[in-house]
Amino acid sequence: MENDKYAELKAEVQEIIDLIAAKNAKEANNKLVDVSEQLDDLLDTSDEDEDLVEISKYQVLLNQLYQKIVALDGQA
């Protein structure tokens, strides 16, 4: 079950990356907000150190992707 959560997150983060590559900043940002909410829910319900480390990795990645989206939106 745990791996399923992270596999789903990984797939959704890949969707964000694909949307950025397609220069679709609006859809990428919408997807990023959805994934951020999922991470917040996971953070609220997790107490295992391994989960917290994995969640923090995704948070850092989402922050970097957000910066890319902002830069992309500025170019449009």
Backbone bond lengths (Angstrom), bond angles and torsions (degrees), N, CA, C in turn:
res aa  C-N    CA-C-N  psi(-1)  N-CA   C-N-CA  omega(-1)  CA-C   N-CA-C  phi
1 M - - - 1.457 - - 1.521 110.80 -
2 E 1.319 116.30 -44.58 1.464 120.07 -179.30 1.520 110.63 -58.88
3 N 1.326 116.91 -45.44 1.457 120.08 -178.90 1.522 111.52 -65.29
4 D 1.337 116.61 -30.72 1.462 120.22 177.85 1.518 111.12 -62.71
5 K 1.333 116.75 -41.41 1.461 120.60 179.45 1.525 110.25 -60.52
6 Y 1.307 116.03 -45.25 1.456 119.74 -177.15 1.523 111.64 -74.93
7 A 1.319 117.44 -31.08 1.466 119.96 176.11 1.526 109.41 -66.00
8 E 1.327 116.41 -40.51 1.467 120.50 177.87 1.531 110.19 -65.48
9 L 1.321 117.01 -43.70 1.465 120.59 177.65 1.524 111.05 -60.11
10 K 1.330 115.43 -44.00 1.469 120.08 -179.50 1.523 110.25 -60.26
11 A 1.326 117.19 -42.69 1.464 121.24 179.58 1.532 110.87 -64.85
12 E 1.323 116.49 -40.15 1.456 119.57 -179.62 1.523 111.77 -70.47
13 V 1.324 117.35 -36.35 1.467 120.51 175.44 1.526 109.44 -64.95
14 Q 1.325 117.05 -37.74 1.463 120.04 176.94 1.525 110.68 -62.86
15 E 1.339 116.87 -37.31 1.468 119.98 176.14 1.525 110.71 -60.62
16 I 1.328 116.79 -41.41 1.470 120.94 178.14 1.525 109.68 -61.09
17 I 1.318 116.51 -45.73 1.468 121.31 -179.92 1.527 109.86 -61.43
18 D 1.330 117.14 -42.11 1.464 120.93 179.24 1.529 110.95 -63.99
19 L 1.336 116.49 -39.70 1.471 119.98 178.65 1.519 111.17 -66.26
20 I 1.326 116.99 -37.78 1.472 120.45 176.28 1.530 109.67 -63.79
21 A 1.329 116.04 -43.79 1.465 120.28 179.62 1.527 111.01 -62.31
22 A 1.332 116.22 -32.30 1.466 120.95 178.57 1.526 111.49 -83.87
23 K 1.327 115.94 3.04 1.473 122.93 179.68 1.525 112.45 60.11
24 N 1.331 115.46 37.32 1.460 122.11 178.02 1.536 107.85 -106.59
25 A 1.325 115.69 77.78 1.464 121.43 -173.06 1.521 112.42 -64.25
26 K 1.320 117.49 -39.04 1.469 120.28 -176.98 1.522 111.11 -63.75
27 E 1.328 116.89 -50.47 1.465 120.53 179.87 1.536 111.11 -65.24
28 A 1.330 116.38 -38.31 1.466 120.16 178.25 1.522 110.32 -61.84
29 N 1.328 116.48 -42.40 1.458 120.11 179.71 1.524 110.87 -66.48
30 N 1.330 117.29 -41.51 1.470 120.12 177.84 1.528 111.08 -60.49
31 K 1.316 116.53 -43.78 1.468 121.25 179.78 1.529 109.99 -65.97
32 L 1.327 116.48 -38.91 1.462 120.82 179.33 1.532 110.63 -62.51
33 V 1.316 117.24 -39.89 1.468 120.74 178.08 1.524 110.03 -63.27
34 D 1.329 117.27 -43.28 1.467 120.89 178.38 1.525 111.62 -60.11
35 V 1.324 116.02 -46.65 1.465 120.43 -178.63 1.531 110.30 -66.70
36 S 1.325 117.12 -37.04 1.464 120.46 177.81 1.522 111.18 -61.86
37 E 1.328 116.30 -40.02 1.463 120.33 177.57 1.527 111.10 -65.04
38 Q 1.324 116.67 -39.68 1.463 120.16 176.73 1.525 110.79 -62.17
39 L 1.334 116.20 -42.50 1.467 120.02 178.34 1.522 111.09 -63.18
40 D 1.326 116.98 -40.34 1.467 120.22 178.01 1.522 110.81 -61.48
41 D 1.332 116.82 -41.83 1.464 120.54 177.60 1.522 110.93 -62.63
42 L 1.329 116.44 -43.55 1.463 120.32 178.05 1.526 110.94 -62.49
43 L 1.309 115.78 -41.03 1.464 120.73 -179.69 1.521 110.46 -63.18
44 D 1.322 116.77 -39.37 1.462 121.20 -179.70 1.522 112.45 -66.94
45 T 1.333 117.05 -29.08 1.464 120.01 -174.62 1.527 113.45 -104.38
46 S 1.317 118.00 -2.57 1.469 120.99 -176.50 1.518 110.66 -100.17
47 D 1.325 114.53 140.74 1.455 118.87 174.86 1.530 111.99 -133.52
48 E 1.312 116.30 -0.74 1.457 120.80 177.63 1.528 109.10 -82.44
49 D 1.322 116.04 137.60 1.465 120.48 -179.57 1.523 112.14 -58.93
50 E 1.341 117.11 -39.09 1.458 120.42 -179.23 1.530 110.71 -62.46
51 D 1.335 116.10 -41.08 1.465 120.03 178.54 1.522 110.83 -64.97
52 L 1.313 116.56 -42.75 1.463 120.32 -178.59 1.528 111.21 -63.84
53 V 1.316 116.83 -38.21 1.471 120.82 177.51 1.521 110.01 -65.53
54 E 1.322 116.68 -45.03 1.468 120.63 -179.72 1.532 110.81 -63.80
55 I 1.310 116.85 -42.45 1.466 121.29 179.12 1.527 110.19 -62.98
56 S 1.326 116.53 -41.91 1.468 118.93 -179.34 1.527 111.21 -64.76
57 K 1.324 118.11 -33.67 1.466 121.06 176.51 1.528 110.03 -62.29
58 Y 1.324 115.92 -43.82 1.462 119.65 178.75 1.522 111.59 -66.69
59 Q 1.326 117.66 -35.73 1.463 120.52 178.18 1.523 111.07 -63.25
60 V 1.317 116.47 -42.80 1.465 120.83 178.19 1.528 110.04 -63.48
61 L 1.320 116.19 -44.47 1.459 120.52 179.02 1.524 111.24 -61.58
62 L 1.323 117.30 -43.24 1.463 120.15 179.31 1.521 111.49 -64.46
63 N 1.318 117.24 -36.56 1.462 120.02 176.34 1.527 111.03 -62.54
64 Q 1.325 116.76 -41.84 1.460 120.65 178.37 1.531 111.10 -66.32
65 L 1.329 116.12 -40.27 1.462 119.74 178.34 1.523 110.62 -66.41
66 Y 1.322 117.00 -36.58 1.465 120.29 177.26 1.525 110.44 -61.02
67 Q 1.323 116.59 -41.89 1.467 120.05 178.00 1.527 110.73 -62.16
68 K 1.320 117.13 -37.87 1.470 120.94 177.65 1.523 110.19 -65.80
69 I 1.335 117.09 -40.54 1.458 121.39 179.77 1.523 109.91 -63.94
70 V 1.320 117.50 -44.25 1.469 121.66 178.91 1.523 109.78 -60.99
71 A 1.321 117.10 -43.64 1.463 120.86 179.15 1.532 110.38 -65.00
72 L 1.315 116.57 -40.13 1.453 121.30 179.13 1.530 110.38 -65.63
73 D 1.295 116.30 -41.99 1.467 121.07 -179.86 1.526 110.22 -64.74
74 G 1.315 117.34 -33.54 1.448 121.28 177.68 1.522 113.10 -69.07
75 Q 1.323 116.02 -27.50 1.462 120.49 -179.92 1.522 112.28 -80.12
76 A 1.317 116.30 -23.07 1.477 120.41 -174.84 1.511 112.06 -68.43
